[in-house]
Amino acid sequence: MRKPRKKIEQQNAAYLLIAPSYIIYAVFILIPVIWTIVMSFTDYNLSEAHFVGVKNYIQLVKDPIFIKSIGNTLFFCLLAIVPGMVLGLILALFLNQKLKGKGFFRTLFYLPNIFSMVAVSMAWLYLYDTTAGILNKFLKDIGMQAVPWISSTSMAMISVAIMSVWNTTGYNMILFLSGLQGIPDYLYEASSIDGANGWKKFWHITLPMLRPTTFFVFVMACINSFQVFGQVLIVTNGGPMNSTTTIAHQIYKNGFEYYKMGYASAQAVILMAIIFIITLINLRYGRGDENDIG
C-alpha cells in the first residue's frame, strides 16, 4: 500500500531538517572516531603510515609512562570528583532557599566555569608560585613554611585537583539546583505534618529524589576528569617526574610532540573505551523516580 503523497512530503521535510545535525555529527565526531581507530593500527607519523596490527596496543601495556598516566588520571578523579560534587550540592542547597540576592550568588559561583581554562590555569599558576605566589606569601605571613604546590611530586596533582574543583563546583551547583527545584513541595509539606525535621527531610526526601541528578553529575564529572588536559599542560606539563601526566596529556605529547600519531591514536581509543563504559553505566543505572523515597 502506497503512502499518501502528503505524508511522504512531511517525511522528506523532516529528514531535510535533521540532515544538518547528522552531517555535523558525521563530519566532526563519527568520521574522526573511525579514523582514530583505523590509525591506531598503524605507525602513522604525519608523513606515512604502515599497518602494524596490534603493535601499538601491546606497546601501551609495556609503556610505564602510559600506565602511570592511567594511575594519575584515576588519582585525579578521586581528588576532584567527590569534593566538587559535595561542594556543588552544599551551594545548591544554600542557594535554593528564599534568600535576598541569591541570583547574584548563583552567578558568582558559576562564573569560574565559563572562564577559559587557559586563563584559569595561568591565574592559578601565579597563585601556586613557590616564591612570589599569593598562597605562599599568605602562609609566610602567618608564620608557616612555603608549600611546593607544583614542584613536589606529592603535591602537584593535589594542586591541579584543587584548581579543578574550584573551576567545576559552580557547574555542579547549577545541575543540583535544577534537580532540587524539580522536587515537589508537597513531599516536604507531608513530611512536616509527620513531624520530620530538616535532617530527615534531606536524608529521606532530598537525597533519594536527587538520585538521577547526582548520578548524572557523577558521570559527567568522571568523563571530564578522565579528559583532564588543559590545566595539566599549562600548570605542570605533566611534571614533576611525570607525577601529573594524564591519559589526555600523553595523547597530546605522543601525537603533537613526538609525532607518533598511530601510538597516540591507540591511547585515544583506550580513553574513548573508558568514557564509553562510563556512559553505558549512566544509561543503565542513572534512572530514578519518586518510588526511591525512603
C-alpha positions in Angstrom: 0.0 0.0 0.0 1.4 3.3 -1.1 1.8 6.1 1.4 -0.2 9.3 0.8 1.7 11.9 -1.0 1.3 14.4 1.8 2.8 12.0 4.3 5.8 11.4 2.1 6.4 15.1 1.7 6.2 15.5 5.5 8.8 12.7 6.0 11.1 14.3 3.4 10.8 17.7 5.1 11.6 16.0 8.4 14.7 14.3 7.0 15.8 17.6 5.4 15.5 19.4 8.8 17.5 16.9 10.7 20.1 16.3 8.0 22.4 19.2 9.1 22.7 17.7 12.6 23.6 14.3 11.2 26.1 15.8 8.8 27.8 17.8 11.6 27.8 14.6 13.8 29.3 12.5 11.0 32.0 15.1 10.0 33.1 16.1 13.4 32.5 13.0 15.6 31.8 9.8 13.7 34.4 10.0 10.9 37.2 11.2 13.3 36.4 8.4 15.7 36.5 5.8 12.9 39.7 7.3 11.5 41.3 7.3 15.0 40.5 3.6 15.4 42.0 2.9 11.9 45.1 4.9 12.7 45.6 3.1 16.0 46.6 0.0 13.9 49.3 1.9 12.0 52.7 3.7 12.7 51.4 6.9 11.2 53.9 9.8 11.7 52.3 12.6 9.7 54.2 11.6 6.6 53.4 8.0 6.0 51.5 5.1 7.6 52.1 1.4 7.6 49.8 -1.2 9.1 51.3 -2.7 12.3 48.3 -4.6 13.7 48.0 -4.5 17.5 51.6 -3.5 18.0 50.6 -0.1 19.4 48.3 -1.7 21.9 51.0 -4.2 23.0 53.4 -1.3 23.5 50.8 0.5 25.6 50.8 -2.4 28.1 54.6 -2.2 28.3 54.8 1.6 28.5 55.5 2.6 32.1 54.7 6.2 31.5 51.3 5.4 30.0 50.5 3.0 32.9 51.5 5.8 35.2 49.2 8.3 33.4 46.3 5.9 34.0 47.1 5.8 37.7 47.5 9.6 37.8 44.1 10.1 36.0 42.4 7.8 38.5 44.0 9.6 41.3 42.9 13.0 39.9 39.3 11.6 39.6 39.5 10.6 43.3 40.7 14.0 44.3 38.4 16.1 42.1 35.0 14.3 41.6 33.7 13.8 45.2 34.8 17.2 46.6 33.3 19.0 43.6 30.0 17.2 43.9 29.8 17.7 47.7 30.6 21.5 47.4 28.2 21.8 44.5 25.4 20.2 46.5 26.0 22.3 49.5 25.9 25.5 47.5 22.8 24.3 45.7 21.0 23.6 49.0 22.0 27.0 50.3 21.0 28.9 47.2 17.7 27.0 46.9 16.4 28.8 50.0 14.4 32.1 50.0 17.4 34.4 50.2 17.9 38.0 49.1 20.4 38.3 46.2 20.6 34.6 45.6 20.6 35.2 41.8 23.8 37.2 42.3 25.5 34.5 44.3 24.4 31.8 41.8 26.1 33.8 39.0 29.1 34.5 41.2 29.7 30.8 42.0 29.1 29.7 38.4 31.5 32.3 36.9 34.7 30.1 37.2 33.1 27.6 34.9 32.8 30.0 32.0 36.3 31.2 32.2 38.8 29.9 29.6 40.9 27.0 31.1 44.0 28.8 29.8 43.2 31.9 31.7 42.2 29.9 34.8 45.4 27.9 34.7 47.6 31.0 34.3 45.9 32.6 37.3 46.4 29.5 39.4 50.0 29.2 38.2 50.7 32.6 39.7 48.9 31.7 42.9 51.0 28.5 43.2 54.3 30.1 42.5 56.8 29.0 45.2 58.5 32.3 45.8 56.1 35.0 44.6 52.7 33.2 44.8 49.9 34.7 46.8 49.2 31.5 48.7 52.8 31.1 49.9 53.0 34.8 50.8 49.9 34.3 53.0 51.4 31.2 54.6 54.6 33.1 55.4 52.7 36.0 56.9 51.0 33.6 59.4 54.3 32.0 60.3 54.1 28.9 58.1 56.5 27.5 55.6 56.0 27.8 51.9 54.4 24.8 50.2 55.9 23.5 46.9 52.5 23.4 45.3 53.5 22.3 41.8 57.2 21.4 42.2 56.6 18.5 44.6 55.7 15.1 43.3 53.4 14.6 46.3 51.6 18.0 46.0 51.4 18.6 42.3 48.4 16.5 41.5 46.6 17.7 44.6 47.2 21.3 43.4 45.8 20.6 40.0 42.8 18.9 41.6 42.1 21.9 43.9 42.1 24.2 40.9 39.7 21.9 39.0 37.3 21.7 41.9 37.2 25.5 42.1 36.5 25.5 38.3 33.7 22.9 38.2 31.8 23.4 41.5 29.6 26.1 40.0 28.6 23.8 37.2 27.7 21.0 39.6 25.7 23.6 41.7 23.6 24.5 38.7 22.8 20.9 38.0 21.9 20.2 41.6 19.7 23.3 41.7 17.7 22.1 38.7 17.2 18.8 40.5 16.2 20.5 43.8 13.7 22.7 42.0 12.1 19.6 40.4 11.2 18.1 43.8 7.5 18.6 44.6 6.8 20.8 47.6 4.0 18.5 48.8 6.6 15.9 49.8 8.2 18.3 52.3 4.7 19.5 53.4 3.6 16.0 54.1 6.8 15.2 56.0 6.4 18.3 58.1 2.9 17.1 59.1 4.5 13.8 60.1 7.0 15.7 62.3 10.1 15.3 60.2 13.0 17.7 60.9 15.3 19.2 58.4 17.8 16.4 58.5 15.2 13.7 58.0 13.7 15.7 55.1 17.2 15.9 53.5 18.0 12.2 54.1 14.6 10.6 53.2 13.3 13.1 50.5 16.0 15.3 49.0 18.8 12.7 48.5 16.5 10.0 47.1 14.8 12.4 44.7 18.2 13.8 43.6 19.5 10.3 42.7 19.2 10.8 38.9 20.7 14.2 39.1 23.5 13.0 41.4 24.3 10.1 39.1 24.3 12.4 36.0 26.7 14.9 37.8 28.9 12.0 38.8 29.1 10.5 35.3 29.8 13.9 33.7 32.4 14.6 36.4 34.0 11.2 35.6 34.0 11.9 31.8 35.5 15.4 32.3 38.1 14.2 34.8 39.3 11.4 32.5 39.8 14.0 29.8 41.7 16.5 32.1 44.3 18.2 30.0 44.5 22.0 29.8 45.4 22.6 33.5 47.9 19.8 33.4 49.6 21.1 30.3 49.8 24.7 31.5 50.4 24.4 35.2 52.7 21.3 35.4 53.2 20.0 31.9 52.9 16.5 33.4 55.7 17.1 35.9 57.5 16.8 38.2 58.8 13.4 37.1 55.5 12.5 35.3 53.6 12.8 38.6 50.7 14.7 36.9 50.8 13.4 33.4 47.4 12.0 32.4 46.0 9.9 29.6 44.9 13.0 27.6 48.3 14.6 28.2 50.1 11.5 27.0 48.0 11.6 23.8 49.0 15.2 23.2 52.7 14.5 23.8 52.9 11.4 21.6 50.8 13.0 18.9 52.0 16.6 18.7 55.4 16.5 20.3 56.8 13.1 19.2 54.6 12.8 16.1 53.7 9.2 16.9 50.1 9.6 15.7 49.5 5.9 15.4 50.5 5.3 19.0 48.6 8.4 20.2 45.6 7.1 18.4 45.8 3.8 20.3 45.9 5.8 23.6 42.9 7.8 22.4 41.0 4.6 21.7 41.7 3.4 25.2 40.4 6.7 26.6 37.4 6.5 24.4 36.6 3.0 25.6 36.7 4.1 29.2 34.4 7.0 28.6 32.0 4.7 26.6 31.8 2.3 29.5 31.0 5.2 31.9 28.3 6.4 29.6 26.8 2.9 29.4 26.8 2.8 33.2 24.9 6.0 33.2 22.3 4.7 30.8 21.9 1.5 32.9 21.8 2.9 36.4 21.1 6.6 36.1 17.4 6.5 36.5 15.3 7.2 39.5 11.8 8.3 40.5 9.6 9.2 43.5 9.5 5.5 44.4 13.1 5.9 45.6 11.9 7.9 48.6 12.8 6.2 51.8 
